Structures are given as structure tokens and as C-alpha cells.
Amino acid sequence: MNEETGSTVIVPGSHKAGRYVTQEDRARAQAVEADPGDLLIWDSRIWHGTTENKTNHTRWVLIATFCRWWIKQAFQIPEALPEEIFNQLTDEQKSIMGFCSIPYRDETHGIDMKRGFDDLTLSKSRLAR
């Protein structure tokens, strides 16, 4: 990621702003250049984007977001995934996609980090309950 292929841009400290980004905030954006194989880590709340890729080549990046087991990911993959695809996944793939992240309704139900993994043997329709 560089000036030619386009780079990631971030606004330092923006994750503490407590408001949405404005056009004026773009002036504070700083480019973060990286070489193939580099790893960039930041708080996902930080305002970020990318600059234009001025080449005829594609630019590939892998983005992964991690959170505590009891916090659901941004998208409800278990509900969005068709059953025929669900049935082809391994238990490890299902776990990574959030099928094991089944928070309890409230604090009276306790904590059991294996509950979701044990439920992987159920059908997708039973998991959605």
C-alpha cells in the first residue's frame, strides 16, 4: 500500500471523538504505507479509509476484526448464511463465523464459553432460536 496503489488512511485519535466523521476531519487523515506481509493493527472505531489505486493492478488486503467471545460481530453471519453452505462448513469454520458466540439473555444465566461450540451439532434452524 503506497501512493500509487492506494494506502490506508487513518485519523489519529478519532476513536475518542464521540461523534461521526465530518468532511473537515478528512484534512487530519494520515496515510499509512505498508509492504506485502506487513500487519497493521488499530482500534476499529478509528476513522479509516483508503486512497485511490492509480494503477491497473488490484490491491488485496485481509481485514480481520476480533472481539470478546460475548460480543457479537458486526454482521449476523449465522442468520444470513444459507443452510446449504452452513452444512458444508467444519466446526472450526462455524466457530470463526460466530456460531459459537451465543451470549446469554442476561446475567442470571451464567457464563459458559463452550455452550455455542456444543450447539454446532444442531441444524442451522435450531441454532437461530
C-alpha positions as CSV (number, residue, x, y, z in Angstrom):
1,M,0.0,0.0,0.0
2,N,1.6,3.2,-1.2
3,E,0.8,6.4,-3.0
4,E,0.5,4.6,-6.4
5,T,-1.6,1.6,-5.3
6,G,-3.5,3.5,-2.7
7,S,-2.9,3.3,1.0
8,T,-4.9,3.1,4.2
9,V,-5.6,6.5,5.8
10,I,-6.5,7.0,9.5
11,V,-7.4,10.0,11.6
12,P,-5.3,9.6,14.8
13,G,-7.3,9.9,18.0
14,S,-10.7,9.8,16.2
15,H,-11.8,6.7,18.1
16,K,-12.1,9.0,21.1
17,A,-14.1,11.8,19.3
18,G,-17.6,10.6,20.4
19,R,-19.1,11.8,17.1
20,Y,-19.4,10.9,13.5
21,V,-16.7,12.0,11.0
22,T,-17.2,15.2,9.0
23,Q,-15.7,16.4,5.7
24,E,-13.4,18.8,7.7
25,D,-11.9,15.8,9.5
26,R,-10.5,14.5,6.3
27,A,-7.7,17.1,6.4
28,R,-6.4,15.3,9.5
29,A,-6.1,11.9,7.8
30,Q,-2.7,10.4,7.6
31,A,-1.6,7.8,5.1
32,V,-0.2,4.5,6.5
33,E,2.0,2.8,3.9
34,A,2.8,-0.9,4.2
35,D,4.7,-3.5,2.3
36,P,3.4,-7.0,1.4
37,G,3.4,-9.1,4.5
38,D,3.1,-6.1,6.9
39,L,0.5,-6.2,9.7
40,L,-1.4,-3.1,10.7
41,I,-3.4,-3.1,14.0
42,W,-5.7,-0.3,15.2
43,D,-8.9,0.1,17.2
44,S,-11.7,-0.5,14.7
45,R,-13.5,2.7,15.9
46,I,-10.7,4.9,14.5
47,W,-11.9,6.7,11.3
48,H,-10.2,5.0,8.4
49,G,-10.4,4.7,4.7
50,T,-8.2,4.3,1.6
51,T,-6.8,6.5,-1.1
52,E,-7.2,5.8,-4.8
53,N,-5.4,3.0,-6.6
54,K,-3.8,4.7,-9.6
55,T,-2.5,1.5,-11.1
56,N,-4.2,-1.2,-13.3
57,H,-3.4,-3.8,-10.6
58,T,-5.6,-5.0,-7.9
59,R,-4.7,-4.3,-4.3
60,W,-5.5,-7.1,-1.9
61,V,-5.8,-6.7,1.9
62,L,-7.1,-9.1,4.6
63,I,-9.2,-7.5,7.3
64,A,-10.0,-9.3,10.5
65,T,-11.9,-7.9,13.4
66,F,-11.7,-9.6,16.8
67,C,-13.7,-9.0,20.0
68,R,-14.5,-10.8,23.2
69,W,-16.5,-14.0,22.8
70,W,-19.6,-12.5,24.3
71,I,-19.7,-9.6,21.8
72,K,-21.3,-10.4,18.5
73,Q,-19.6,-9.4,15.3
74,A,-21.0,-6.5,13.2
75,F,-22.9,-8.8,10.9
76,Q,-25.2,-11.7,12.0
77,I,-23.5,-14.3,9.8
78,P,-25.3,-17.2,11.4
79,E,-28.7,-15.8,10.3
80,A,-27.5,-14.6,6.9
81,L,-25.8,-17.8,5.8
82,P,-27.8,-20.2,3.7
83,E,-28.3,-23.7,5.2
84,E,-26.6,-25.5,2.3
85,I,-23.4,-23.5,2.9
86,F,-23.7,-24.0,6.7
87,N,-23.9,-27.8,6.2
88,Q,-20.6,-27.7,4.3
89,L,-18.6,-25.8,7.0
90,T,-16.3,-27.5,9.5
91,D,-16.9,-26.8,13.2
92,E,-13.8,-24.6,13.2
93,Q,-15.2,-22.5,10.3
94,K,-18.6,-22.2,12.1
95,S,-16.8,-21.1,15.3
96,I,-14.8,-18.4,13.4
97,M,-18.0,-17.1,11.7
98,G,-19.7,-16.5,15.1
99,F,-21.9,-19.6,15.5
100,C,-20.3,-20.2,18.9
101,S,-20.8,-16.6,20.1
102,I,-24.2,-17.0,21.7
103,P,-24.4,-14.6,24.6
104,Y,-26.9,-15.3,27.4
105,R,-30.1,-13.2,27.6
106,D,-28.9,-11.7,31.0
107,E,-26.6,-12.1,33.9
108,T,-28.8,-14.7,35.6
109,H,-28.0,-17.4,33.1
110,G,-24.3,-17.6,33.9
111,I,-21.3,-17.9,31.7
112,D,-20.4,-21.0,29.6
113,M,-17.9,-20.4,26.9
114,K,-18.4,-23.8,25.3
115,R,-22.2,-23.6,25.0
116,G,-22.1,-22.3,21.4
117,F,-19.5,-24.8,20.3
118,D,-21.5,-27.7,21.7
119,D,-24.5,-26.5,19.7
120,L,-22.7,-26.8,16.4
121,T,-24.1,-30.3,16.0
122,L,-27.5,-28.8,15.8
123,S,-29.1,-27.7,12.5
124,K,-28.8,-24.1,11.4
125,S,-32.5,-23.5,12.1
126,R,-32.1,-24.8,15.7
127,L,-29.1,-22.5,16.3
128,A,-31.1,-19.4,15.3
129,R,-33.5,-19.9,18.3
